[in-house]
């Protein structure tokens, strides 16, 4: 009986119960190397563009990217939340322009 169980185990190890090969049954859902590389390159492009912003805009964008709310940013910088919103809007517009210009140069 042990030998039968052993042989059944060996047969089952390479196949799923429905007969499909095991390789097709288990799929890796993590991003592939090409996806990771693309994301890293996009992140680098964004950071390079952020570095080119004026300091007042760079500050609010950096804090926003770190997950801070507009009210928290306003408190840290000693300005109104409305001022933070305006700086963020202008910074986003400037970043779009910088990234589009960079794309054209490529």
VMD Tcl script that builds the backbone (N, CA, C; Angstrom):
set m [mol new atoms 318]
animate dup $m
set s [atomselect $m all]
$s set {name element resname resid chain x y z} {
  {N N UNK 1 A 0.832 -1.175 0.000}
  {CA C UNK 1 A 0.000 0.000 0.000}
  {C C UNK 1 A 0.896 1.264 0.000}
  {N N UNK 2 A 1.991 1.223 0.762}
  {CA C UNK 2 A 2.905 2.366 0.773}
  {C C UNK 2 A 3.425 2.655 -0.627}
  {N N UNK 3 A 3.780 1.618 -1.360}
  {CA C UNK 3 A 4.318 1.784 -2.709}
  {C C UNK 3 A 3.295 2.430 -3.640}
  {N N UNK 4 A 2.046 2.063 -3.529}
  {CA C UNK 4 A 0.981 2.659 -4.350}
  {C C UNK 4 A 0.839 4.134 -4.014}
  {N N UNK 5 A 0.814 4.465 -2.724}
  {CA C UNK 5 A 0.707 5.866 -2.304}
  {C C UNK 5 A 1.903 6.669 -2.796}
  {N N UNK 6 A 3.078 6.075 -2.710}
  {CA C UNK 6 A 4.293 6.744 -3.174}
  {C C UNK 6 A 4.216 7.038 -4.676}
  {N N UNK 7 A 3.825 6.051 -5.460}
  {CA C UNK 7 A 3.701 6.245 -6.908}
  {C C UNK 7 A 2.628 7.276 -7.253}
  {N N UNK 8 A 1.525 7.260 -6.548}
  {CA C UNK 8 A 0.461 8.247 -6.783}
  {C C UNK 8 A 0.982 9.660 -6.459}
  {N N UNK 9 A 1.755 9.764 -5.402}
  {CA C UNK 9 A 2.339 11.056 -5.033}
  {C C UNK 9 A 3.284 11.579 -6.097}
  {N N UNK 10 A 4.104 10.701 -6.631}
  {CA C UNK 10 A 5.025 11.098 -7.693}
  {C C UNK 10 A 4.272 11.546 -8.936}
  {N N UNK 11 A 3.198 10.830 -9.272}
  {CA C UNK 11 A 2.396 11.193 -10.438}
  {C C UNK 11 A 1.713 12.535 -10.207}
  {N N UNK 12 A 1.180 12.721 -9.003}
  {CA C UNK 12 A 0.442 13.951 -8.696}
  {C C UNK 12 A 1.358 15.162 -8.612}
  {N N UNK 13 A 2.588 14.984 -8.186}
  {CA C UNK 13 A 3.513 16.093 -7.974}
  {C C UNK 13 A 3.690 16.946 -9.230}
  {N N UNK 14 A 3.688 16.346 -10.385}
  {CA C UNK 14 A 3.902 17.082 -11.627}
  {C C UNK 14 A 2.620 17.542 -12.297}
  {N N UNK 15 A 1.474 17.214 -11.745}
  {CA C UNK 15 A 0.205 17.577 -12.377}
  {C C UNK 15 A -0.792 18.025 -11.315}
  {N N UNK 16 A -1.723 18.854 -11.779}
  {CA C UNK 16 A -2.846 19.214 -10.911}
  {C C UNK 16 A -3.874 18.111 -10.989}
  {N N UNK 17 A -4.879 18.200 -10.189}
  {CA C UNK 17 A -5.922 17.161 -10.190}
  {C C UNK 17 A -6.681 17.117 -11.507}
  {N N UNK 18 A -6.830 18.271 -12.154}
  {CA C UNK 18 A -7.568 18.272 -13.419}
  {C C UNK 18 A -6.685 17.852 -14.597}
  {N N UNK 19 A -5.439 17.488 -14.332}
  {CA C UNK 19 A -4.565 16.994 -15.373}
  {C C UNK 19 A -3.706 18.067 -16.031}
  {N N UNK 20 A -3.912 19.347 -15.688}
  {CA C UNK 20 A -3.103 20.414 -16.272}
  {C C UNK 20 A -1.707 20.387 -15.654}
  {N N UNK 21 A -0.696 20.655 -16.450}
  {CA C UNK 21 A 0.658 20.701 -15.887}
  {C C UNK 21 A 0.741 21.733 -14.771}
  {N N UNK 22 A 1.565 21.464 -13.808}
  {CA C UNK 22 A 1.694 22.316 -12.634}
  {C C UNK 22 A 2.160 23.720 -13.002}
  {N N UNK 23 A 3.009 23.867 -14.012}
  {CA C UNK 23 A 3.519 25.180 -14.415}
  {C C UNK 23 A 2.398 26.135 -14.797}
  {N N UNK 24 A 1.373 25.619 -15.448}
  {CA C UNK 24 A 0.264 26.472 -15.860}
  {C C UNK 24 A -0.674 26.791 -14.712}
  {N N UNK 25 A -0.673 25.955 -13.684}
  {CA C UNK 25 A -1.579 26.150 -12.560}
  {C C UNK 25 A -1.115 27.264 -11.638}
  {N N UNK 26 A 0.184 27.440 -11.520}
  {CA C UNK 26 A 0.724 28.446 -10.599}
  {C C UNK 26 A 1.327 29.570 -11.425}
  {N N UNK 27 A 0.744 30.726 -11.299}
  {CA C UNK 27 A 1.253 31.880 -12.043}
  {C C UNK 27 A 1.792 32.908 -11.059}
  {N N UNK 28 A 2.896 33.488 -11.414}
  {CA C UNK 28 A 3.511 34.520 -10.592}
  {C C UNK 28 A 2.825 35.841 -10.890}
  {N N UNK 29 A 2.205 36.415 -9.894}
  {CA C UNK 29 A 1.461 37.664 -10.083}
  {C C UNK 29 A 2.324 38.903 -9.849}
  {N N UNK 30 A 3.566 38.710 -9.433}
  {CA C UNK 30 A 4.438 39.859 -9.198}
  {C C UNK 30 A 4.877 40.444 -10.540}
  {N N UNK 31 A 5.150 41.747 -10.560}
  {CA C UNK 31 A 5.558 42.383 -11.816}
  {C C UNK 31 A 6.886 41.828 -12.319}
  {N N UNK 32 A 7.006 41.750 -13.623}
  {CA C UNK 32 A 8.222 41.247 -14.235}
  {C C UNK 32 A 9.322 42.290 -14.236}
  {N N UNK 33 A 10.516 41.900 -14.646}
  {CA C UNK 33 A 11.646 42.826 -14.646}
  {C C UNK 33 A 11.434 44.021 -15.570}
  {N N UNK 34 A 10.756 43.818 -16.695}
  {CA C UNK 34 A 10.516 44.931 -17.602}
  {C C UNK 34 A 9.574 45.952 -16.984}
  {N N UNK 35 A 8.569 45.492 -16.255}
  {CA C UNK 35 A 7.639 46.393 -15.576}
  {C C UNK 35 A 8.352 47.165 -14.475}
  {N N UNK 36 A 9.196 46.468 -13.717}
  {CA C UNK 36 A 9.950 47.127 -12.645}
  {C C UNK 36 A 10.907 48.172 -13.205}
  {N N UNK 37 A 11.561 47.865 -14.318}
  {CA C UNK 37 A 12.484 48.802 -14.937}
  {C C UNK 37 A 11.734 50.038 -15.438}
  {N N UNK 38 A 10.599 49.830 -16.085}
  {CA C UNK 38 A 9.805 50.956 -16.581}
  {C C UNK 38 A 9.375 51.860 -15.436}
  {N N UNK 39 A 8.922 51.264 -14.345}
  {CA C UNK 39 A 8.500 52.045 -13.176}
  {C C UNK 39 A 9.672 52.831 -12.589}
  {N N UNK 40 A 10.838 52.208 -12.512}
  {CA C UNK 40 A 12.017 52.888 -11.970}
  {C C UNK 40 A 12.435 54.057 -12.856}
  {N N UNK 41 A 12.387 53.864 -14.167}
  {CA C UNK 41 A 12.738 54.948 -15.088}
  {C C UNK 41 A 11.756 56.101 -14.999}
  {N N UNK 42 A 10.479 55.788 -14.871}
  {CA C UNK 42 A 9.463 56.849 -14.728}
  {C C UNK 42 A 9.671 57.628 -13.435}
  {N N UNK 43 A 9.984 56.900 -12.356}
  {CA C UNK 43 A 10.231 57.537 -11.067}
  {C C UNK 43 A 11.434 58.477 -11.156}
  {N N UNK 44 A 12.496 58.028 -11.826}
  {CA C UNK 44 A 13.693 58.864 -11.989}
  {C C UNK 44 A 13.392 60.115 -12.813}
  {N N UNK 45 A 12.615 59.954 -13.869}
  {CA C UNK 45 A 12.233 61.119 -14.698}
  {C C UNK 45 A 11.445 62.122 -13.869}
  {N N UNK 46 A 10.504 61.617 -13.055}
  {CA C UNK 46 A 9.691 62.503 -12.216}
  {C C UNK 46 A 10.556 63.229 -11.202}
  {N N UNK 47 A 11.451 62.517 -10.541}
  {CA C UNK 47 A 12.316 63.152 -9.541}
  {C C UNK 47 A 13.240 64.192 -10.175}
  {N N UNK 48 A 13.740 63.905 -11.365}
  {CA C UNK 48 A 14.588 64.876 -12.053}
  {C C UNK 48 A 13.791 66.134 -12.389}
  {N N UNK 49 A 12.537 65.959 -12.794}
  {CA C UNK 49 A 11.689 67.111 -13.106}
  {C C UNK 49 A 11.355 67.886 -11.837}
  {N N UNK 50 A 11.116 67.186 -10.735}
  {CA C UNK 50 A 10.812 67.858 -9.458}
  {C C UNK 50 A 12.000 68.705 -9.021}
  {N N UNK 51 A 13.211 68.203 -9.237}
  {CA C UNK 51 A 14.417 68.962 -8.853}
  {C C UNK 51 A 14.551 70.267 -9.634}
  {N N UNK 52 A 13.936 70.339 -10.800}
  {CA C UNK 52 A 14.031 71.541 -11.634}
  {C C UNK 52 A 12.981 72.592 -11.267}
  {N N UNK 53 A 12.041 72.263 -10.382}
  {CA C UNK 53 A 11.003 73.215 -9.976}
  {C C UNK 53 A 11.577 74.282 -9.049}
  {N N UNK 54 A 10.909 75.440 -8.993}
  {CA C UNK 54 A 11.307 76.437 -7.993}
  {C C UNK 54 A 11.123 75.856 -6.584}
  {N N UNK 55 A 11.883 76.366 -5.643}
  {CA C UNK 55 A 11.890 75.803 -4.295}
  {C C UNK 55 A 10.506 75.745 -3.654}
  {N N UNK 56 A 9.707 76.790 -3.788}
  {CA C UNK 56 A 8.386 76.795 -3.147}
  {C C UNK 56 A 7.499 75.676 -3.691}
  {N N UNK 57 A 7.595 75.406 -4.978}
  {CA C UNK 57 A 6.814 74.324 -5.571}
  {C C UNK 57 A 7.418 72.959 -5.242}
  {N N UNK 58 A 8.730 72.895 -5.242}
  {CA C UNK 58 A 9.424 71.641 -4.942}
  {C C UNK 58 A 9.078 71.168 -3.526}
  {N N UNK 59 A 8.993 72.118 -2.577}
  {CA C UNK 59 A 8.673 71.762 -1.198}
  {C C UNK 59 A 7.302 71.101 -1.095}
  {N N UNK 60 A 6.290 71.729 -1.688}
  {CA C UNK 60 A 4.936 71.180 -1.557}
  {C C UNK 60 A 4.793 69.855 -2.304}
  {N N UNK 61 A 5.443 69.739 -3.455}
  {CA C UNK 61 A 5.365 68.481 -4.205}
  {C C UNK 61 A 6.036 67.359 -3.415}
  {N N UNK 62 A 7.190 67.615 -2.868}
  {CA C UNK 62 A 7.908 66.596 -2.106}
  {C C UNK 62 A 7.090 66.141 -0.906}
  {N N UNK 63 A 6.535 67.081 -0.174}
  {CA C UNK 63 A 5.724 66.717 0.993}
  {C C UNK 63 A 4.462 65.978 0.570}
  {N N UNK 64 A 3.876 66.388 -0.532}
  {CA C UNK 64 A 2.687 65.713 -1.039}
  {C C UNK 64 A 3.011 64.275 -1.453}
  {N N UNK 65 A 4.143 64.080 -2.119}
  {CA C UNK 65 A 4.558 62.736 -2.513}
  {C C UNK 65 A 4.861 61.853 -1.313}
  {N N UNK 66 A 5.225 62.472 -0.203}
  {CA C UNK 66 A 5.479 61.724 1.024}
  {C C UNK 66 A 4.191 61.395 1.769}
  {N N UNK 67 A 3.054 61.838 1.238}
  {CA C UNK 67 A 1.761 61.487 1.818}
  {C C UNK 67 A 1.171 62.510 2.766}
  {N N UNK 68 A 1.753 63.677 2.826}
  {CA C UNK 68 A 1.215 64.699 3.726}
  {C C UNK 68 A -0.001 65.370 3.100}
  {N N UNK 69 A -0.971 65.709 3.939}
  {CA C UNK 69 A -2.170 66.416 3.497}
  {C C UNK 69 A -1.846 67.900 3.343}
  {N N UNK 70 A -2.686 68.596 2.594}
  {CA C UNK 70 A -2.470 70.028 2.358}
  {C C UNK 70 A -2.429 70.815 3.662}
  {N N UNK 71 A -3.277 70.463 4.616}
  {CA C UNK 71 A -3.293 71.175 5.902}
  {C C UNK 71 A -1.976 70.970 6.656}
  {N N UNK 72 A -1.428 69.758 6.592}
  {CA C UNK 72 A -0.146 69.483 7.254}
  {C C UNK 72 A 0.987 70.253 6.589}
  {N N UNK 73 A 0.974 70.286 5.273}
  {CA C UNK 73 A 2.006 71.026 4.534}
  {C C UNK 73 A 1.922 72.503 4.882}
  {N N UNK 74 A 0.701 73.031 4.931}
  {CA C UNK 74 A 0.503 74.445 5.263}
  {C C UNK 74 A 1.051 74.760 6.645}
  {N N UNK 75 A 0.821 73.867 7.590}
  {CA C UNK 75 A 1.309 74.083 8.951}
  {C C UNK 75 A 2.838 74.090 8.999}
  {N N UNK 76 A 3.451 73.155 8.291}
  {CA C UNK 76 A 4.921 73.059 8.275}
  {C C UNK 76 A 5.539 74.293 7.638}
  {N N UNK 77 A 4.941 74.744 6.523}
  {CA C UNK 77 A 5.513 75.881 5.792}
  {C C UNK 77 A 5.062 77.233 6.329}
  {N N UNK 78 A 4.063 77.235 7.186}
  {CA C UNK 78 A 3.576 78.496 7.739}
  {C C UNK 78 A 2.773 79.310 6.734}
  {N N UNK 79 A 2.050 78.636 5.859}
  {CA C UNK 79 A 1.195 79.304 4.873}
  {C C UNK 79 A -0.216 78.751 5.008}
  {N N UNK 80 A -1.141 79.299 4.233}
  {CA C UNK 80 A -2.517 78.819 4.287}
  {C C UNK 80 A -2.676 77.563 3.423}
  {N N UNK 81 A -3.666 76.739 3.743}
  {CA C UNK 81 A -3.937 75.564 2.901}
  {C C UNK 81 A -4.268 75.945 1.458}
  {N N UNK 82 A -4.889 77.099 1.268}
  {CA C UNK 82 A -5.195 77.584 -0.077}
  {C C UNK 82 A -3.899 77.854 -0.848}
  {N N UNK 83 A -2.930 78.427 -0.171}
  {CA C UNK 83 A -1.633 78.694 -0.803}
  {C C UNK 83 A -0.955 77.380 -1.215}
  {N N UNK 84 A -1.066 76.375 -0.379}
  {CA C UNK 84 A -0.500 75.067 -0.700}
  {C C UNK 84 A -1.186 74.497 -1.942}
  {N N UNK 85 A -2.517 74.600 -1.993}
  {CA C UNK 85 A -3.261 74.086 -3.148}
  {C C UNK 85 A -2.834 74.788 -4.432}
  {N N UNK 86 A -2.647 76.098 -4.358}
  {CA C UNK 86 A -2.217 76.860 -5.539}
  {C C UNK 86 A -0.821 76.434 -5.970}
  {N N UNK 87 A 0.094 76.287 -5.010}
  {CA C UNK 87 A 1.459 75.865 -5.339}
  {C C UNK 87 A 1.474 74.465 -5.953}
  {N N UNK 88 A 0.642 73.576 -5.416}
  {CA C UNK 88 A 0.578 72.222 -5.964}
  {C C UNK 88 A 0.045 72.224 -7.393}
  {N N UNK 89 A -0.985 73.028 -7.630}
  {CA C UNK 89 A -1.545 73.121 -8.978}
  {C C UNK 89 A -0.504 73.645 -9.957}
  {N N UNK 90 A 0.189 74.694 -9.577}
  {CA C UNK 90 A 1.224 75.261 -10.450}
  {C C UNK 90 A 2.380 74.283 -10.648}
  {N N UNK 91 A 2.725 73.557 -9.592}
  {CA C UNK 91 A 3.811 72.578 -9.688}
  {C C UNK 91 A 3.428 71.441 -10.633}
  {N N UNK 92 A 2.196 70.976 -10.551}
  {CA C UNK 92 A 1.743 69.909 -11.456}
  {C C UNK 92 A 1.791 70.376 -12.908}
  {N N UNK 93 A 1.349 71.614 -13.142}
  {CA C UNK 93 A 1.398 72.154 -14.505}
  {C C UNK 93 A 2.840 72.233 -14.993}
  {N N UNK 94 A 3.729 72.709 -14.132}
  {CA C UNK 94 A 5.141 72.824 -14.498}
  {C C UNK 94 A 5.749 71.435 -14.758}
  {N N UNK 95 A 5.386 70.467 -13.938}
  {CA C UNK 95 A 5.904 69.106 -14.136}
  {C C UNK 95 A 5.430 68.515 -15.460}
  {N N UNK 96 A 4.155 68.748 -15.776}
  {CA C UNK 96 A 3.648 68.275 -17.073}
  {C C UNK 96 A 4.455 68.869 -18.212}
  {N N UNK 97 A 4.684 70.164 -18.136}
  {CA C UNK 97 A 5.446 70.852 -19.183}
  {C C UNK 97 A 6.864 70.290 -19.284}
  {N N UNK 98 A 7.521 70.127 -18.142}
  {CA C UNK 98 A 8.887 69.610 -18.133}
  {C C UNK 98 A 8.960 68.186 -18.694}
  {N N UNK 99 A 8.013 67.352 -18.307}
  {CA C UNK 99 A 8.031 65.968 -18.776}
  {C C UNK 99 A 7.696 65.860 -20.258}
  {N N UNK 100 A 6.801 66.709 -20.745}
  {CA C UNK 100 A 6.483 66.715 -22.178}
  {C C UNK 100 A 7.690 67.196 -22.981}
  {N N UNK 101 A 8.355 68.248 -22.507}
  {CA C UNK 101 A 9.560 68.739 -23.181}
  {C C UNK 101 A 10.641 67.672 -23.230}
  {N N UNK 102 A 10.807 66.973 -22.113}
  {CA C UNK 102 A 11.817 65.913 -22.066}
  {C C UNK 102 A 11.473 64.797 -23.034}
  {N N UNK 103 A 10.210 64.462 -23.140}
  {CA C UNK 103 A 9.762 63.405 -24.053}
  {C C UNK 103 A 10.044 63.790 -25.497}
  {N N UNK 104 A 9.842 65.074 -25.824}
  {CA C UNK 104 A 10.113 65.557 -27.192}
  {C C UNK 104 A 11.586 65.463 -27.541}
  {N N UNK 105 A 12.450 65.717 -26.543}
  {CA C UNK 105 A 13.891 65.696 -26.778}
  {C C UNK 105 A 14.407 64.291 -27.042}
  {N N UNK 106 A 13.683 63.285 -26.579}
  {CA C UNK 106 A 14.141 61.898 -26.779}
  {C C UNK 106 A 13.948 61.500 -28.167}
}
mol reanalyze $m
mol bondsrecalc $m
mol representation Tube
mol addrep $m
